[in-house]
Amino acid sequence: MADFLRGWRHSQELRLLAVIAAMGAVLAVVTPGFASAQNLMDMLTSSAFTGILAVGLLVVLIAGGVDISFAATASITQYVALTLANQGMLGWPGVVAVAIGLGGLLGVINALLVTTLGLSSIIVTIATQSLFYGLLMTFTNGQDIFALPDWFNAGLHWGIHVDAQGGEQALNLQIVLLVVVGLLTSWLLTRTSIGRQVFAMGGNPEAARRIGFPVFRLNLLVYGFMGAVAGLASLVHAQLVQSVSPSALVGRELDVLAAVVLGGASLNGGIGSVSGTLLGVALLAVLQNGLTLLGVSSYWSQLCTGSVIIAAVVMMAHQQQQTIHRKKAALT
Protein backbone atom coordinates (compact mmCIF):
# COMPACT_ATOMS: atom_id res chain seq x y z
CA MET A 1 0.00 0.00 0.00
CA ALA A 2 2.83 2.41 0.88
CA ASP A 3 4.57 1.64 -2.42
CA PHE A 4 1.33 2.29 -4.30
CA LEU A 5 0.83 5.67 -2.59
CA ARG A 6 4.44 6.69 -3.28
CA GLY A 7 4.06 5.75 -6.93
CA TRP A 8 0.72 7.52 -7.30
CA ARG A 9 2.11 10.67 -5.67
CA HIS A 10 4.42 11.15 -8.66
CA SER A 11 1.93 9.94 -11.26
CA GLN A 12 0.36 11.78 -14.16
CA GLU A 13 -3.06 11.03 -12.67
CA LEU A 14 -2.34 13.02 -9.50
CA ARG A 15 -1.04 15.97 -11.50
CA LEU A 16 -4.13 15.97 -13.70
CA LEU A 17 -6.39 15.70 -10.66
CA ALA A 18 -4.66 18.69 -9.08
CA VAL A 19 -5.05 20.76 -12.26
CA ILE A 20 -8.72 19.80 -12.62
CA ALA A 21 -9.40 20.66 -8.97
CA ALA A 22 -7.67 24.04 -9.31
CA MET A 23 -9.54 24.88 -12.52
CA GLY A 24 -12.83 23.76 -11.00
CA ALA A 25 -12.31 25.89 -7.89
CA VAL A 26 -11.57 28.99 -9.96
CA LEU A 27 -14.51 28.42 -12.29
CA ALA A 28 -16.87 27.77 -9.37
CA VAL A 29 -16.01 31.21 -7.99
CA VAL A 30 -16.02 33.09 -11.30
CA THR A 31 -19.09 31.35 -12.77
CA PRO A 32 -21.39 30.01 -10.01
CA GLY A 33 -23.32 27.95 -12.55
CA PHE A 34 -20.27 25.77 -13.17
CA ALA A 35 -20.57 23.89 -9.87
CA SER A 36 -24.30 23.24 -10.19
CA ALA A 37 -25.39 19.61 -10.27
CA GLN A 38 -27.12 20.12 -13.60
CA ASN A 39 -24.04 21.57 -15.29
CA LEU A 40 -21.79 18.82 -13.95
CA MET A 41 -24.21 16.12 -15.16
CA ASP A 42 -24.52 17.83 -18.55
CA MET A 43 -20.73 18.06 -18.82
CA LEU A 44 -20.36 14.36 -17.99
CA THR A 45 -23.04 13.42 -20.51
CA SER A 46 -21.61 15.51 -23.33
CA SER A 47 -18.06 14.22 -22.78
CA ALA A 48 -19.09 10.54 -22.66
CA PHE A 49 -18.65 10.14 -26.43
CA THR A 50 -15.05 11.37 -26.28
CA GLY A 51 -14.39 9.37 -23.12
CA ILE A 52 -15.58 6.06 -24.57
CA LEU A 53 -13.51 6.52 -27.73
CA ALA A 54 -10.49 7.60 -25.69
CA VAL A 55 -10.63 4.44 -23.59
CA GLY A 56 -10.73 2.32 -26.74
CA LEU A 57 -7.86 4.24 -28.32
CA LEU A 58 -5.83 3.81 -25.12
CA VAL A 59 -5.71 0.05 -25.70
CA VAL A 60 -4.39 0.57 -29.24
CA LEU A 61 -1.71 3.01 -28.04
CA ILE A 62 -0.57 0.71 -25.24
CA ALA A 63 -0.19 -2.05 -27.83
CA GLY A 64 2.17 0.19 -29.80
CA GLY A 65 -0.26 1.20 -32.55
CA VAL A 66 -2.34 4.19 -33.53
CA ASP A 67 -5.89 4.17 -34.93
CA ILE A 68 -7.13 7.22 -36.82
CA SER A 69 -10.15 5.51 -38.41
CA PHE A 70 -12.37 5.17 -35.34
CA ALA A 71 -14.49 8.24 -36.17
CA ALA A 72 -15.29 6.87 -39.63
CA THR A 73 -16.02 3.48 -38.04
CA ALA A 74 -18.41 5.13 -35.60
CA SER A 75 -20.11 6.99 -38.45
CA ILE A 76 -20.74 3.78 -40.39
CA THR A 77 -22.02 1.79 -37.41
CA GLN A 78 -24.28 4.64 -36.36
CA TYR A 79 -25.81 5.03 -39.79
CA VAL A 80 -26.32 1.31 -40.46
CA ALA A 81 -27.71 0.43 -37.02
CA LEU A 82 -30.19 3.29 -36.88
CA THR A 83 -31.28 2.89 -40.49
CA LEU A 84 -32.22 -0.69 -39.67
CA ALA A 85 -33.95 0.53 -36.49
CA ASN A 86 -35.97 3.05 -38.50
CA GLN A 87 -37.16 0.22 -40.72
CA GLY A 88 -38.48 -1.61 -37.66
CA MET A 89 -35.91 -4.39 -37.91
CA LEU A 90 -34.10 -3.71 -34.63
CA GLY A 91 -34.85 -2.77 -31.03
CA TRP A 92 -32.36 -1.75 -28.34
CA PRO A 93 -30.60 -5.16 -28.17
CA GLY A 94 -30.33 -5.36 -31.95
CA VAL A 95 -29.02 -1.81 -32.33
CA VAL A 96 -26.32 -2.44 -29.73
CA ALA A 97 -25.40 -5.80 -31.28
CA VAL A 98 -25.13 -4.37 -34.80
CA ALA A 99 -23.06 -1.39 -33.61
CA ILE A 100 -20.63 -3.59 -31.68
CA GLY A 101 -20.44 -6.30 -34.33
CA LEU A 102 -19.99 -4.01 -37.35
CA GLY A 103 -17.54 -1.79 -35.48
CA GLY A 104 -15.54 -4.82 -34.39
CA LEU A 105 -15.46 -6.11 -37.98
CA LEU A 106 -14.10 -2.80 -39.29
CA GLY A 107 -11.50 -2.85 -36.52
CA VAL A 108 -10.43 -6.36 -37.52
CA ILE A 109 -9.93 -5.10 -41.09
CA ASN A 110 -7.48 -2.55 -39.68
CA ALA A 111 -5.67 -5.28 -37.75
CA LEU A 112 -5.38 -7.52 -40.82
CA LEU A 113 -3.94 -4.70 -42.91
CA VAL A 114 -1.52 -3.54 -40.21
CA THR A 115 -0.25 -7.05 -39.54
CA THR A 116 -0.08 -8.46 -43.07
CA LEU A 117 1.26 -5.36 -44.83
CA GLY A 118 3.81 -4.57 -42.12
CA LEU A 119 3.15 -0.84 -42.51
CA SER A 120 2.87 1.80 -39.82
CA SER A 121 -0.55 1.63 -38.17
CA ILE A 122 -1.04 5.37 -38.52
CA ILE A 123 -0.58 5.14 -42.31
CA VAL A 124 -2.94 2.17 -42.60
CA THR A 125 -5.68 3.70 -40.46
CA ILE A 126 -5.49 7.06 -42.22
CA ALA A 127 -6.10 5.12 -45.44
CA THR A 128 -8.99 3.11 -43.96
CA GLN A 129 -10.44 6.28 -42.46
CA SER A 130 -10.68 7.75 -45.95
CA LEU A 131 -11.97 4.44 -47.35
CA PHE A 132 -14.67 3.95 -44.70
CA TYR A 133 -15.79 7.57 -44.83
CA GLY A 134 -15.81 7.62 -48.62
CA LEU A 135 -17.94 4.47 -48.78
CA LEU A 136 -20.40 5.92 -46.28
CA MET A 137 -20.77 9.21 -48.14
CA THR A 138 -21.11 7.38 -51.47
CA PHE A 139 -23.93 5.10 -50.33
CA THR A 140 -25.77 7.73 -48.26
CA ASN A 141 -25.18 10.78 -50.50
CA GLY A 142 -24.38 12.60 -47.30
CA GLN A 143 -28.02 12.63 -46.20
CA ASP A 144 -28.81 13.07 -42.52
CA ILE A 145 -31.35 11.04 -40.57
CA PHE A 146 -33.53 13.28 -38.41
CA ALA A 147 -36.41 10.91 -37.62
CA LEU A 148 -35.29 8.21 -35.20
CA PRO A 149 -37.48 5.67 -33.36
CA ASP A 150 -39.27 7.07 -30.31
CA TRP A 151 -37.78 4.40 -28.05
CA PHE A 152 -34.29 5.42 -29.13
CA ASN A 153 -34.91 9.15 -28.68
CA ALA A 154 -36.35 8.50 -25.22
CA GLY A 155 -33.10 6.80 -24.23
CA LEU A 156 -32.52 5.19 -20.86
CA HIS A 157 -32.64 7.13 -17.60
CA TRP A 158 -32.36 6.24 -13.93
CA GLY A 159 -33.26 9.14 -11.64
CA ILE A 160 -30.86 9.74 -8.75
CA HIS A 161 -31.67 13.21 -7.39
CA VAL A 162 -34.32 15.94 -7.52
CA ASP A 163 -33.12 19.45 -6.68
CA ALA A 164 -35.00 22.22 -4.89
CA GLN A 165 -36.34 23.58 -8.18
CA GLY A 166 -37.80 20.21 -9.12
CA GLY A 167 -35.10 19.41 -11.68
CA GLU A 168 -34.13 15.76 -11.88
CA GLN A 169 -30.55 14.56 -12.28
CA ALA A 170 -30.38 11.09 -13.73
CA LEU A 171 -27.94 8.49 -14.86
CA ASN A 172 -28.42 8.13 -18.59
CA LEU A 173 -27.23 5.92 -21.42
CA GLN A 174 -24.15 8.08 -22.01
CA ILE A 175 -22.91 7.96 -18.42
CA VAL A 176 -23.68 4.27 -17.92
CA LEU A 177 -21.85 3.19 -21.08
CA LEU A 178 -18.85 5.37 -20.20
CA VAL A 179 -18.61 3.68 -16.78
CA VAL A 180 -19.13 0.19 -18.20
CA VAL A 181 -16.53 0.61 -20.96
CA GLY A 182 -14.06 2.17 -18.51
CA LEU A 183 -14.41 -0.64 -15.98
CA LEU A 184 -14.27 -3.36 -18.63
CA THR A 185 -11.14 -1.90 -20.21
CA SER A 186 -9.44 -1.42 -16.85
CA TRP A 187 -10.17 -5.04 -15.96
CA LEU A 188 -8.89 -6.23 -19.34
CA LEU A 189 -5.62 -4.30 -19.06
CA THR A 190 -4.79 -4.87 -15.40
CA ARG A 191 -6.44 -8.15 -14.39
CA THR A 192 -5.92 -10.47 -17.33
CA SER A 193 -2.96 -12.13 -19.01
CA ILE A 194 -4.10 -10.60 -22.30
CA GLY A 195 -3.69 -7.13 -20.81
CA ARG A 196 -0.17 -7.92 -19.64
CA GLN A 197 0.69 -9.20 -23.10
CA VAL A 198 -0.69 -6.01 -24.68
CA PHE A 199 1.54 -3.91 -22.42
CA ALA A 200 4.54 -6.10 -23.19
CA MET A 201 3.92 -6.00 -26.93
CA GLY A 202 3.72 -2.22 -26.89
CA GLY A 203 6.77 -1.82 -24.71
CA ASN A 204 9.03 -4.07 -26.80
CA PRO A 205 7.40 -5.59 -29.92
CA GLU A 206 10.51 -7.51 -31.01
CA ALA A 207 10.96 -9.11 -27.59
CA ALA A 208 7.26 -10.04 -27.56
CA ARG A 209 7.68 -11.86 -30.88
CA ARG A 210 10.79 -13.69 -29.70
CA ILE A 211 9.10 -14.81 -26.50
CA GLY A 212 6.27 -16.21 -28.58
CA PHE A 213 3.41 -13.83 -27.85
CA PRO A 214 0.54 -14.24 -30.36
CA VAL A 215 1.10 -10.80 -31.91
CA PHE A 216 -1.36 -11.37 -34.75
CA ARG A 217 -4.18 -12.38 -32.40
CA LEU A 218 -3.37 -9.54 -30.03
CA ASN A 219 -3.64 -7.07 -32.89
CA LEU A 220 -6.98 -8.56 -33.88
CA LEU A 221 -8.18 -8.12 -30.31
CA VAL A 222 -6.83 -4.59 -29.91
CA TYR A 223 -8.17 -3.12 -33.14
CA GLY A 224 -11.38 -5.15 -32.95
CA PHE A 225 -11.94 -3.78 -29.44
CA MET A 226 -11.38 -0.24 -30.70
CA GLY A 227 -13.96 -0.80 -33.44
CA ALA A 228 -16.52 -2.28 -31.06
CA VAL A 229 -16.05 0.61 -28.64
CA ALA A 230 -16.46 3.08 -31.53
CA GLY A 231 -19.77 1.38 -32.34
CA LEU A 232 -21.01 1.90 -28.79
CA ALA A 233 -19.81 5.51 -28.78
CA SER A 234 -21.73 6.16 -32.00
CA LEU A 235 -25.00 5.21 -30.28
CA VAL A 236 -24.15 7.48 -27.36
CA HIS A 237 -23.67 10.41 -29.74
CA ALA A 238 -26.78 9.71 -31.82
CA GLN A 239 -29.02 9.42 -28.75
CA LEU A 240 -27.60 12.67 -27.35
CA VAL A 241 -28.11 14.78 -30.50
CA GLN A 242 -31.27 12.92 -31.58
CA SER A 243 -30.10 12.59 -35.18
CA VAL A 244 -27.53 10.93 -37.42
CA SER A 245 -25.21 12.79 -39.77
CA PRO A 246 -22.57 10.96 -41.86
CA SER A 247 -20.15 13.86 -41.45
CA ALA A 248 -20.74 14.73 -37.79
CA LEU A 249 -18.13 12.49 -36.19
CA VAL A 250 -15.21 12.65 -38.60
CA GLY A 251 -12.84 15.36 -37.40
CA ARG A 252 -13.08 14.44 -33.71
CA GLU A 253 -9.98 12.23 -33.83
CA LEU A 254 -7.52 14.79 -32.47
CA ASP A 255 -9.72 15.60 -29.44
CA VAL A 256 -9.77 11.93 -28.52
CA LEU A 257 -6.05 11.45 -29.12
CA ALA A 258 -5.28 14.58 -27.09
CA ALA A 259 -7.26 13.27 -24.11
CA VAL A 260 -5.38 9.97 -24.14
CA VAL A 261 -1.98 11.67 -24.38
CA LEU A 262 -2.94 14.11 -21.62
CA GLY A 263 -3.75 11.07 -19.50
CA GLY A 264 -0.16 9.88 -19.70
CA ALA A 265 -0.31 7.32 -22.52
CA SER A 266 2.83 7.09 -24.63
CA LEU A 267 2.69 7.27 -28.42
CA ASN A 268 5.56 4.77 -28.37
CA GLY A 269 3.43 2.12 -26.65
CA GLY A 270 3.56 0.21 -23.39
CA ILE A 271 2.38 3.04 -21.11
CA GLY A 272 -1.09 4.24 -20.15
CA SER A 273 -4.04 3.80 -17.79
CA VAL A 274 -7.81 4.09 -17.95
CA SER A 275 -7.89 6.43 -14.94
CA GLY A 276 -5.36 8.75 -16.54
CA THR A 277 -7.26 8.73 -19.84
CA LEU A 278 -10.57 9.60 -18.17
CA LEU A 279 -8.87 12.40 -16.23
CA GLY A 280 -7.50 13.69 -19.54
CA VAL A 281 -11.05 13.72 -20.91
CA ALA A 282 -12.24 15.48 -17.75
CA LEU A 283 -9.55 18.16 -18.04
CA LEU A 284 -10.55 19.02 -21.60
CA ALA A 285 -14.25 18.96 -20.66
CA VAL A 286 -13.74 21.30 -17.69
CA LEU A 287 -11.62 23.66 -19.77
CA GLN A 288 -14.07 23.84 -22.67
CA ASN A 289 -17.14 24.08 -20.42
CA GLY A 290 -15.56 26.82 -18.32
CA LEU A 291 -14.60 28.88 -21.37
CA THR A 292 -18.14 28.50 -22.72
CA LEU A 293 -19.68 29.70 -19.45
CA LEU A 294 -17.27 32.65 -19.47
CA GLY A 295 -18.50 33.59 -22.94
CA VAL A 296 -15.10 33.08 -24.56
CA SER A 297 -15.13 32.72 -28.35
CA SER A 298 -14.87 29.17 -29.68
CA TYR A 299 -11.68 30.21 -31.50
CA TRP A 300 -10.04 31.14 -28.20
CA SER A 301 -11.35 27.89 -26.75
CA GLN A 302 -9.46 25.91 -29.39
CA LEU A 303 -6.34 28.00 -28.75
CA CYS A 304 -6.49 27.35 -25.01
CA THR A 305 -7.11 23.64 -25.52
CA GLY A 306 -4.15 23.38 -27.88
CA SER A 307 -1.92 25.25 -25.45
CA VAL A 308 -2.84 22.90 -22.60
CA ILE A 309 -2.09 19.87 -24.77
CA ILE A 310 1.31 21.23 -25.84
CA ALA A 311 2.20 22.02 -22.23
CA ALA A 312 1.23 18.51 -21.16
CA VAL A 313 3.29 16.89 -23.92
CA VAL A 314 6.33 19.03 -23.07
CA MET A 315 5.99 18.11 -19.40
CA MET A 316 5.72 14.40 -20.22
CA ALA A 317 8.78 14.56 -22.47
CA HIS A 318 10.72 16.25 -19.66
CA GLN A 319 9.64 13.56 -17.20
CA GLN A 320 10.69 10.78 -19.58
CA GLN A 321 14.12 12.36 -19.99
CA GLN A 322 14.50 12.57 -16.23
CA THR A 323 13.56 8.91 -15.91
CA ILE A 324 16.14 7.93 -18.51
CA HIS A 325 18.83 9.97 -16.73
CA ARG A 326 17.98 8.35 -13.38
CA LYS A 327 18.23 4.87 -14.89
CA LYS A 328 21.60 5.66 -16.47
CA ALA A 329 22.85 7.10 -13.20
CA ALA A 330 21.76 3.96 -11.34
CA LEU A 331 23.72 1.78 -13.76
CA THR A 332 26.96 3.76 -13.38
SVG drawing of the C-alpha trace seen along z (x, -y; Angstrom):
<svg xmlns="http://www.w3.org/2000/svg" viewBox="-42 -36 71 55">
<polyline fill="none" stroke="black" stroke-width="0.4" points="0.0,0.0 2.8,-2.4 4.6,-1.6 1.3,-2.3 0.8,-5.7 4.4,-6.7 4.1,-5.8 0.7,-7.5 2.1,-10.7 4.4,-11.1 1.9,-9.9 0.4,-11.8 -3.1,-11.0 -2.3,-13.0 -1.0,-16.0 -4.1,-16.0 -6.4,-15.7 -4.7,-18.7 -5.0,-20.8 -8.7,-19.8 -9.4,-20.7 -7.7,-24.0 -9.5,-24.9 -12.8,-23.8 -12.3,-25.9 -11.6,-29.0 -14.5,-28.4 -16.9,-27.8 -16.0,-31.2 -16.0,-33.1 -19.1,-31.4 -21.4,-30.0 -23.3,-27.9 -20.3,-25.8 -20.6,-23.9 -24.3,-23.2 -25.4,-19.6 -27.1,-20.1 -24.0,-21.6 -21.8,-18.8 -24.2,-16.1 -24.5,-17.8 -20.7,-18.1 -20.4,-14.4 -23.0,-13.4 -21.6,-15.5 -18.1,-14.2 -19.1,-10.5 -18.6,-10.1 -15.1,-11.4 -14.4,-9.4 -15.6,-6.1 -13.5,-6.5 -10.5,-7.6 -10.6,-4.4 -10.7,-2.3 -7.9,-4.2 -5.8,-3.8 -5.7,-0.1 -4.4,-0.6 -1.7,-3.0 -0.6,-0.7 -0.2,2.1 2.2,-0.2 -0.3,-1.2 -2.3,-4.2 -5.9,-4.2 -7.1,-7.2 -10.1,-5.5 -12.4,-5.2 -14.5,-8.2 -15.3,-6.9 -16.0,-3.5 -18.4,-5.1 -20.1,-7.0 -20.7,-3.8 -22.0,-1.8 -24.3,-4.6 -25.8,-5.0 -26.3,-1.3 -27.7,-0.4 -30.2,-3.3 -31.3,-2.9 -32.2,0.7 -33.9,-0.5 -36.0,-3.0 -37.2,-0.2 -38.5,1.6 -35.9,4.4 -34.1,3.7 -34.8,2.8 -32.4,1.7 -30.6,5.2 -30.3,5.4 -29.0,1.8 -26.3,2.4 -25.4,5.8 -25.1,4.4 -23.1,1.4 -20.6,3.6 -20.4,6.3 -20.0,4.0 -17.5,1.8 -15.5,4.8 -15.5,6.1 -14.1,2.8 -11.5,2.8 -10.4,6.4 -9.9,5.1 -7.5,2.6 -5.7,5.3 -5.4,7.5 -3.9,4.7 -1.5,3.5 -0.2,7.1 -0.1,8.5 1.3,5.4 3.8,4.6 3.2,0.8 2.9,-1.8 -0.6,-1.6 -1.0,-5.4 -0.6,-5.1 -2.9,-2.2 -5.7,-3.7 -5.5,-7.1 -6.1,-5.1 -9.0,-3.1 -10.4,-6.3 -10.7,-7.7 -12.0,-4.4 -14.7,-3.9 -15.8,-7.6 -15.8,-7.6 -17.9,-4.5 -20.4,-5.9 -20.8,-9.2 -21.1,-7.4 -23.9,-5.1 -25.8,-7.7 -25.2,-10.8 -24.4,-12.6 -28.0,-12.6 -28.8,-13.1 -31.4,-11.0 -33.5,-13.3 -36.4,-10.9 -35.3,-8.2 -37.5,-5.7 -39.3,-7.1 -37.8,-4.4 -34.3,-5.4 -34.9,-9.2 -36.3,-8.5 -33.1,-6.8 -32.5,-5.2 -32.6,-7.1 -32.4,-6.2 -33.3,-9.1 -30.9,-9.7 -31.7,-13.2 -34.3,-15.9 -33.1,-19.4 -35.0,-22.2 -36.3,-23.6 -37.8,-20.2 -35.1,-19.4 -34.1,-15.8 -30.6,-14.6 -30.4,-11.1 -27.9,-8.5 -28.4,-8.1 -27.2,-5.9 -24.2,-8.1 -22.9,-8.0 -23.7,-4.3 -21.9,-3.2 -18.9,-5.4 -18.6,-3.7 -19.1,-0.2 -16.5,-0.6 -14.1,-2.2 -14.4,0.6 -14.3,3.4 -11.1,1.9 -9.4,1.4 -10.2,5.0 -8.9,6.2 -5.6,4.3 -4.8,4.9 -6.4,8.2 -5.9,10.5 -3.0,12.1 -4.1,10.6 -3.7,7.1 -0.2,7.9 0.7,9.2 -0.7,6.0 1.5,3.9 4.5,6.1 3.9,6.0 3.7,2.2 6.8,1.8 9.0,4.1 7.4,5.6 10.5,7.5 11.0,9.1 7.3,10.0 7.7,11.9 10.8,13.7 9.1,14.8 6.3,16.2 3.4,13.8 0.5,14.2 1.1,10.8 -1.4,11.4 -4.2,12.4 -3.4,9.5 -3.6,7.1 -7.0,8.6 -8.2,8.1 -6.8,4.6 -8.2,3.1 -11.4,5.1 -11.9,3.8 -11.4,0.2 -14.0,0.8 -16.5,2.3 -16.1,-0.6 -16.5,-3.1 -19.8,-1.4 -21.0,-1.9 -19.8,-5.5 -21.7,-6.2 -25.0,-5.2 -24.2,-7.5 -23.7,-10.4 -26.8,-9.7 -29.0,-9.4 -27.6,-12.7 -28.1,-14.8 -31.3,-12.9 -30.1,-12.6 -27.5,-10.9 -25.2,-12.8 -22.6,-11.0 -20.1,-13.9 -20.7,-14.7 -18.1,-12.5 -15.2,-12.7 -12.8,-15.4 -13.1,-14.4 -10.0,-12.2 -7.5,-14.8 -9.7,-15.6 -9.8,-11.9 -6.0,-11.5 -5.3,-14.6 -7.3,-13.3 -5.4,-10.0 -2.0,-11.7 -2.9,-14.1 -3.7,-11.1 -0.2,-9.9 -0.3,-7.3 2.8,-7.1 2.7,-7.3 5.6,-4.8 3.4,-2.1 3.6,-0.2 2.4,-3.0 -1.1,-4.2 -4.0,-3.8 -7.8,-4.1 -7.9,-6.4 -5.4,-8.8 -7.3,-8.7 -10.6,-9.6 -8.9,-12.4 -7.5,-13.7 -11.1,-13.7 -12.2,-15.5 -9.5,-18.2 -10.6,-19.0 -14.2,-19.0 -13.7,-21.3 -11.6,-23.7 -14.1,-23.8 -17.1,-24.1 -15.6,-26.8 -14.6,-28.9 -18.1,-28.5 -19.7,-29.7 -17.3,-32.7 -18.5,-33.6 -15.1,-33.1 -15.1,-32.7 -14.9,-29.2 -11.7,-30.2 -10.0,-31.1 -11.3,-27.9 -9.5,-25.9 -6.3,-28.0 -6.5,-27.4 -7.1,-23.6 -4.2,-23.4 -1.9,-25.3 -2.8,-22.9 -2.1,-19.9 1.3,-21.2 2.2,-22.0 1.2,-18.5 3.3,-16.9 6.3,-19.0 6.0,-18.1 5.7,-14.4 8.8,-14.6 10.7,-16.3 9.6,-13.6 10.7,-10.8 14.1,-12.4 14.5,-12.6 13.6,-8.9 16.1,-7.9 18.8,-10.0 18.0,-8.4 18.2,-4.9 21.6,-5.7 22.9,-7.1 21.8,-4.0 23.7,-1.8 27.0,-3.8"/>
</svg>
